[in-house]
Amino acid sequence: MGDEWFEISRPSYLPLGMRWEKAVADGLTAGVSHAFGIFDRTLCGIQETGMSPSDHWWLPEREDVCGACREAADVIDDRWPQAMRGENARVSVARRP
């Protein structure tokens, strides 16, 4: 990186319906769609043994969605700067001596 300028790469912005998979586990309430988050928890904080993401997106517009997962997803989405939501959102920064 001997140049004066370089780019910091960020993950691309994804809409809510393309960011999380639906959580699956035996202990989750049937008929409620939870978003699989990190550390084997749903976005609303539920942790069940053997929980995993499914092969399907968690779709926040569905009627069976967990309200607390939706609220957490909205908070996370609101933190993403509007100016950084483009496909090629990169920032050039000067290297400090």
Contacts in CASP RR format, 6 or more apart in sequence:
PFRMAT RR
TARGET T0000
AUTHOR 0000-0000-0000
METHOD contacts of the structure
MODEL  1
MGDEWFEISRPSYLPLGMRWEKAVADGLTAGVSHAFGIFDRTLCGIQETG
MSPSDHWWLPEREDVCGACREAADVIDDRWPQAMRGENARVSVARRP
1 95 0 8 1.000
2 95 0 8 1.000
3 95 0 8 1.000
4 94 0 8 1.000
4 95 0 8 1.000
5 92 0 8 1.000
5 93 0 8 1.000
5 94 0 8 1.000
5 95 0 8 1.000
6 92 0 8 1.000
6 93 0 8 1.000
6 95 0 8 1.000
7 90 0 8 1.000
7 91 0 8 1.000
7 92 0 8 1.000
8 90 0 8 1.000
8 91 0 8 1.000
8 93 0 8 1.000
9 90 0 8 1.000
10 84 0 8 1.000
10 89 0 8 1.000
10 90 0 8 1.000
10 91 0 8 1.000
12 86 0 8 1.000
12 87 0 8 1.000
12 89 0 8 1.000
13 80 0 8 1.000
13 84 0 8 1.000
13 85 0 8 1.000
13 86 0 8 1.000
13 89 0 8 1.000
16 60 0 8 1.000
16 73 0 8 1.000
16 74 0 8 1.000
16 77 0 8 1.000
17 57 0 8 1.000
17 58 0 8 1.000
17 59 0 8 1.000
17 60 0 8 1.000
17 61 0 8 1.000
18 57 0 8 1.000
19 73 0 8 1.000
20 35 0 8 1.000
20 36 0 8 1.000
20 37 0 8 1.000
20 43 0 8 1.000
20 53 0 8 1.000
20 57 0 8 1.000
20 58 0 8 1.000
20 73 0 8 1.000
21 35 0 8 1.000
21 36 0 8 1.000
21 53 0 8 1.000
21 54 0 8 1.000
21 55 0 8 1.000
21 56 0 8 1.000
21 57 0 8 1.000
21 58 0 8 1.000
22 33 0 8 1.000
22 34 0 8 1.000
22 35 0 8 1.000
22 36 0 8 1.000
22 53 0 8 1.000
22 54 0 8 1.000
22 56 0 8 1.000
22 57 0 8 1.000
22 58 0 8 1.000
22 59 0 8 1.000
23 34 0 8 1.000
23 35 0 8 1.000
23 36 0 8 1.000
23 37 0 8 1.000
23 42 0 8 1.000
23 46 0 8 1.000
23 51 0 8 1.000
23 52 0 8 1.000
23 53 0 8 1.000
23 54 0 8 1.000
23 58 0 8 1.000
24 36 0 8 1.000
24 51 0 8 1.000
24 52 0 8 1.000
24 53 0 8 1.000
24 54 0 8 1.000
25 48 0 8 1.000
25 49 0 8 1.000
25 50 0 8 1.000
25 51 0 8 1.000
25 52 0 8 1.000
26 48 0 8 1.000
26 50 0 8 1.000
27 48 0 8 1.000
28 34 0 8 1.000
28 42 0 8 1.000
28 46 0 8 1.000
28 48 0 8 1.000
28 51 0 8 1.000
31 64 0 8 1.000
32 64 0 8 1.000
32 65 0 8 1.000
32 66 0 8 1.000
33 58 0 8 1.000
33 59 0 8 1.000
33 62 0 8 1.000
33 64 0 8 1.000
33 65 0 8 1.000
33 66 0 8 1.000
33 69 0 8 1.000
34 42 0 8 1.000
34 43 0 8 1.000
34 44 0 8 1.000
34 46 0 8 1.000
34 58 0 8 1.000
34 66 0 8 1.000
34 69 0 8 1.000
35 42 0 8 1.000
35 43 0 8 1.000
35 44 0 8 1.000
35 58 0 8 1.000
35 60 0 8 1.000
35 66 0 8 1.000
35 69 0 8 1.000
35 72 0 8 1.000
35 73 0 8 1.000
36 42 0 8 1.000
36 43 0 8 1.000
36 51 0 8 1.000
36 52 0 8 1.000
36 53 0 8 1.000
36 54 0 8 1.000
36 58 0 8 1.000
37 43 0 8 1.000
37 53 0 8 1.000
39 47 0 8 1.000
40 47 0 8 1.000
40 50 0 8 1.000
40 51 0 8 1.000
40 52 0 8 1.000
41 47 0 8 1.000
41 51 0 8 1.000
42 51 0 8 1.000
42 66 0 8 1.000
42 69 0 8 1.000
43 66 0 8 1.000
43 68 0 8 1.000
43 69 0 8 1.000
43 72 0 8 1.000
43 73 0 8 1.000
43 76 0 8 1.000
44 66 0 8 1.000
44 67 0 8 1.000
44 68 0 8 1.000
44 69 0 8 1.000
44 71 0 8 1.000
44 72 0 8 1.000
45 68 0 8 1.000
58 65 0 8 1.000
58 69 0 8 1.000
59 65 0 8 1.000
60 69 0 8 1.000
60 70 0 8 1.000
60 73 0 8 1.000
83 89 0 8 1.000
END
